[in-house]
Every structure is written in structure tokens, then in C-alpha cells.
Amino acid sequence: MVFECSSCGAALTVALTRIALPEHAGHAVGNGFMELPVLLPPGTYATGDGRIAVAPGDVRGLSWIPGRLGGHCCGLDGRDGPNLACACGQQVAARVDDCSLWQAVWFERDAVRPVGEPEPVADWEAFDWESTPRPVADEWWQDRVEIAAGVALARILAASGGMPVIAADGPVADTFQRRLDEMLMPGPVARSLAAAGPGLPVEADIALVPRHPQTGEPWPAAGTLVPISAELWTWLVRDHEQPVIPPTGGRWHPHFADDPLPTRPKSVAPSYWAMRREQQHLG
């Protein structure tokens, strides 16, 4: 799929493949002076909030709009609206690359149109759910997953109906149980929480299921489902096989003194701010 200017028809991107908008889109990391990587992998696009996100290196034929280059201290944050224009003059997108923000170009939906045949939506079985990537040096993994966990926590709280929730032993309980105990009143009856998805049937009152990597739709099943990022889901269900700390060290400060380094952080703390933002979104 190529996106072209809706005014003049000029191609504004390279050929792109659709993926689900990541849970961490729109969530900042830190409080300035942190240069984050791109939001999306090269060659992909995602839709959300009425806009289309692409990697900055995948755009073509755009120029800056004078007077629209507002930011904080290290780059642009799109606060003034579109800051990129097509050669014909139409304002089409906002480049975002300020500190603490995931780098992306956000096209206004009405300013561009897709051209070409989109890839067919893959079946769930087409993805490898039995193993997980083994990154060599992915220093932003924990930030992404903690944001996704914060979003998931807000959805779990909404699904609980105010009843206590008991998470399944292991990574699910390690990630969510303490926060759930703090935010839900105890009672004589509790709802169970566990992961479900490809290869894992629904066996709890509330099931954490992965989002489709292309469409973002939740894994289809009966019951009360809480959709979470595929990256977080693999953390919860494949804990025995996912080393996420680079061989040379990493950013996991509690473990710098460990020898040998553990293959993964001992826990993931749901982002409070991501949880609060999702709660506001859920109303």
C-alpha cells in the first residue's frame, strides 16, 4: 500500500504493510532528554485516532511548513498541527521526534489516500506463537511492555466490575496482582484472571488475549476478554524462553550486580500513567 496526496496524487510514502497500532503509541517515556526510537518498523503503517502512522524514513516528497515546527527541547512534537506539506502545498502530516516521544510521521486521514492492494489479513495460525524473538540489544523493550501492562491493567479493572481479581500464578500474578489488590476492595467472591490465546484455552473469568499483529483485533473466544499487545502476551506465557536483556548488559538497573545476568527482568511494573490514560479513554 502506498499513500498519496489526496489533492494532487503525488506518492508520499514507499510501499507499506499494515500492522496493529502499538499500545505505546501516544505514551511518553521519561520527562525529557530521552531520545526514543521509531514507533513503527520500517515498511509498515498503522492507523489510530483518525490518523495514519508511518516510520519517518518511509515518507517521500514532503517539506517543512514554516511556523509549524513547535517542540519541547530536542525536536518536534506536532503541537501546532501538520508540519509537513506535499509539493502541491497541501498540509498532510506531522513529524514527531521530540525527546521522550516515539518517532513517527502522522498523516491526516483526509489528506492522503491509499493506493494499491492491501495484504490479506493473515490467519492467527500464520504467526509463530510457540516461540518469541530473542533480541540482541533492545533497550526499549521494558518501556514498551510496561506501557502495555498499564493499558492492560486499566482494562482488567474495567472487566472486574469492581469485584476482587485473583491472577494465575506466575508472570500474570507477578505483573498485576499487587496493583489489583491495591485498587479493588476485598470480598467473598473473586474473579479469576489468566492468559488465553493460541494454544491456551480460556480457563478464567477474565482472559488476557493477544491482539492480532496486523489488525489489532483480539483473539476470538467466548467470555470476558482483555486484549493486550502480542509483545506483552508472549512475556506472560513464554517466560521460560525469552531473554530480553542484551548479552552485554542492558537498562535493567536492579540486575546490574547479578552475575551471571538473568535472561529477563524479574518483573514488569505496569505504567501508572498509561493505566490512567486508558481509564480516561474507557470513560
C-alpha positions in Angstrom: 0.0 0.0 0.0 1.3 3.5 -1.0 -0.2 6.6 0.4 -0.6 9.5 -2.0 -1.7 13.1 -1.6 -5.5 13.4 -1.9 -5.1 16.8 -3.6 -2.5 16.1 -6.4 -2.0 12.4 -6.4 1.7 12.5 -5.6 3.1 9.4 -3.8 4.1 10.4 -0.3 5.4 7.0 1.1 7.1 3.9 -0.1 5.1 0.7 -0.3 3.9 -0.2 3.2 2.3 -3.2 5.0 -0.3 -2.7 7.7 0.3 -3.6 11.3 -1.6 -3.0 14.5 -1.0 0.3 16.2 1.3 -0.4 19.2 -0.1 0.1 22.7 2.7 2.5 23.5 1.7 4.9 20.7 1.0 8.3 22.2 2.6 7.5 25.5 5.7 9.4 26.5 8.7 7.8 28.3 10.5 9.8 31.0 10.5 13.5 31.3 12.6 14.9 28.5 16.2 14.3 27.3 15.4 10.7 26.3 15.7 10.1 22.5 13.2 7.3 21.7 13.4 5.1 18.6 10.8 4.9 15.8 7.2 3.9 16.8 6.9 1.5 13.8 9.3 -0.8 12.0 10.4 0.4 8.5 8.0 -0.6 5.7 4.9 -0.6 7.9 1.9 1.7 8.7 -0.8 1.7 11.4 -4.0 3.6 11.9 -5.3 5.2 15.1 -7.1 8.3 16.4 -8.1 9.3 12.9 -4.5 9.4 11.6 -2.1 7.1 9.9 1.4 6.5 11.4 4.5 5.6 9.4 8.2 5.5 10.1 9.9 8.8 9.3 12.3 7.2 6.8 9.4 5.9 4.7 8.0 9.3 3.6 8.8 10.9 0.3 8.2 14.4 -1.3 7.4 16.3 1.8 8.7 19.7 3.0 8.5 21.6 6.3 5.8 24.1 6.9 7.2 27.4 8.3 5.8 28.4 11.7 4.7 24.8 12.5 7.9 23.5 13.9 7.0 23.6 17.6 8.5 21.2 20.1 9.9 21.0 23.6 13.7 20.9 23.5 15.1 18.2 21.3 12.7 18.1 18.3 9.2 18.4 17.1 6.0 17.3 18.9 3.3 18.3 16.4 1.7 20.6 18.9 0.8 23.1 16.1 -0.8 20.5 13.8 0.6 19.3 10.5 4.2 20.4 10.0 4.8 18.7 6.7 3.3 19.6 3.3 3.1 17.9 -0.1 4.8 19.7 -3.0 1.4 21.0 -4.1 1.1 22.8 -0.8 -1.5 20.7 0.9 -0.7 20.1 4.6 -0.6 16.4 5.1 1.3 15.2 8.2 3.0 15.9 11.4 6.6 14.7 12.1 7.1 13.9 15.8 10.6 13.3 17.2 10.9 15.3 20.4 12.6 13.8 23.4 10.5 11.2 25.3 8.2 10.7 22.3 8.2 7.8 19.9 9.4 9.0 16.4 6.8 8.9 13.7 5.1 10.7 10.9 1.4 11.0 11.4 -0.6 11.6 8.2 -4.0 13.3 8.4 -6.5 10.7 7.2 -8.3 13.2 4.8 -5.0 14.5 3.4 -3.9 11.1 1.9 -5.5 8.2 0.2 -4.2 4.6 -0.1 -3.3 3.2 -3.4 -2.6 -0.5 -4.2 -3.8 -3.8 -2.9 -3.5 -4.3 0.9 -2.1 -7.6 2.0 -4.7 -10.1 3.0 -5.3 -10.5 6.7 -3.3 -13.5 7.9 -4.9 -16.2 10.0 -3.9 -16.5 13.6 -2.1 -19.7 12.8 0.2 -17.9 10.4 2.1 -16.3 13.3 4.6 -18.0 15.4 3.0 -18.2 18.9 5.2 -21.0 20.1 8.4 -19.1 20.4 9.4 -15.5 20.9 12.1 -13.2 19.4 15.4 -13.1 21.1 16.6 -9.5 20.7 20.3 -8.9 20.9 20.0 -5.3 22.1 16.5 -3.9 22.6 16.9 -1.4 25.4 13.3 -0.1 25.0 11.6 -3.4 25.4 10.7 -2.8 29.1 9.3 0.6 28.4 7.0 -0.7 25.7 5.9 -3.7 27.8 5.3 -1.6 31.0 3.1 0.8 29.0 1.2 -2.2 27.5 0.8 -3.6 31.0 -0.6 -0.3 32.3 -3.1 -0.3 29.5 -4.0 -3.9 30.2 -4.4 -3.1 34.0 -7.0 -0.4 33.2 -8.9 -2.9 31.0 -8.7 -5.6 33.7 -10.1 -3.2 36.3 -13.0 -2.3 33.9 -13.7 -6.0 33.3 -13.7 -6.8 37.0 -16.9 -5.0 37.6 -15.4 -3.9 41.0 -15.0 -7.4 42.2 -11.7 -8.7 43.5 -9.5 -10.4 41.0 -7.1 -13.3 41.6 -4.5 -13.7 38.9 -3.0 -17.1 37.9 0.4 -17.9 39.5 3.5 -16.9 37.5 4.1 -13.8 35.3 0.4 -12.8 35.3 0.2 -12.6 39.1 3.7 -11.1 39.3 2.7 -8.3 36.9 -0.8 -7.5 38.0 -1.8 -8.9 41.4 -0.3 -6.3 43.7 -1.9 -3.4 41.8 -5.2 -5.3 41.6 -5.1 -5.8 45.4 -4.5 -2.1 45.9 -7.3 -0.9 43.6 -10.1 -3.4 44.3 -11.9 -3.9 47.5 -11.7 -7.4 49.0 -14.8 -9.5 49.1 -16.1 -13.1 49.5 -16.2 -13.7 45.8 -13.4 -13.0 43.3 -13.0 -13.3 39.6 -10.1 -15.3 38.2 -7.5 -13.9 35.7 -5.3 -15.8 33.3 -3.8 -15.6 29.8 -5.5 -17.3 26.9 -4.9 -17.4 23.2 -3.3 -19.6 20.6 -2.7 -22.9 22.3 -4.2 -21.7 25.6 -8.0 -22.2 26.1 -10.0 -19.7 28.2 -10.0 -21.1 31.7 -10.6 -18.0 33.8 -13.4 -15.4 34.3 -11.2 -12.8 32.7 -8.9 -13.8 29.9 -5.8 -11.8 28.7 -5.7 -12.5 25.0 -3.3 -11.2 22.3 -4.2 -8.6 19.7 -3.8 -9.6 16.1 -0.4 -8.3 14.9 -2.0 -6.9 11.7 -5.5 -5.7 12.6 -5.2 -5.3 16.4 -8.4 -7.3 16.9 -8.5 -9.5 20.0 -8.1 -13.3 19.7 -11.6 -14.6 19.2 -13.1 -16.5 22.1 -16.1 -16.6 24.4 -16.1 -14.9 27.7 -14.7 -11.7 29.2 -11.7 -10.8 27.1 -9.0 -8.2 27.8 -6.9 -7.6 24.6 -3.2 -7.0 25.2 -0.3 -6.4 22.9 1.3 -9.5 21.4 4.6 -8.5 22.9 3.2 -8.4 26.4 1.3 -11.6 25.8 4.4 -13.5 24.9 6.1 -12.2 28.0 3.3 -13.6 30.2 3.0 -17.0 28.6 6.6 -17.8 27.3 8.6 -16.7 30.3 10.9 -19.8 30.1 12.3 -18.9 26.7 12.5 -15.1 26.2 15.8 -13.5 27.1 15.3 -9.7 26.8 18.5 -8.4 28.4 21.3 -7.8 25.9 24.3 -10.1 26.4 26.5 -7.1 27.2 24.1 -5.7 29.9 21.1 -3.5 29.4 19.0 -0.9 31.1 17.6 -3.2 33.9 19.2 -1.4 36.8 18.2 -3.8 39.6 20.2 -6.5 37.9 23.5 -4.8 37.1 25.1 -6.6 40.1 23.8 -10.0 39.1 26.4 -12.5 37.9 25.5 -14.0 35.5 22.9 -11.6 34.3 19.4 -13.0 34.3 17.8 -13.8 31.0 14.9 -11.4 31.6 13.8 -8.9 34.2 12.2 -10.5 37.3 9.1 -8.4 36.9 7.3 -5.8 34.8 5.7 -2.9 36.6 2.5 -1.6 34.8 2.9 2.1 33.9 0.6 4.1 36.2 0.3 6.9 33.7 -0.6 4.5 30.9 -3.2 3.0 33.1 -4.7 6.4 34.0 -4.8 7.5 30.3 -6.5 4.2 29.3 -9.1 4.7 32.1 -9.9 8.1 30.8 -10.3 6.6 27.3 -12.6 3.9 28.6 -14.6 6.5 30.5 
